Amino acid sequence: MSYNKLNSLQANTKAIRIAFKVRKEQRKATLEERAVLQQFTGFGGVSYILSLDGRNTTEKSEINKALQQLSSVLLNGVDGDQKL
């Protein structure tokens, strides 16, 4: 199975969303949440995402949607959090 940048970005976003939720609720992650958190792979491919050109517009559109979701998760996750 090859590495899929879009799937990785989506999985990372889901893991970040769960991490923020668990932190705000001041509790430990459930087994199901831990399984998702373990799928976090980091953002080593961020240079690829930032350098997308117009050659593959379908992929670019999907990546842009995923980036918008990530942005929303990050902004909502830190909203009102004085510890960050």
Secondary structure, DSSP 8 states (H G I E B T S, - for coil): ----HHHHHHHHHHHHHHHHHHHHTTS---HHHHHHHTT---STTHHHHHT--TT-HHHHHHHHHHHHHHHHHHHHHHTT-TT-
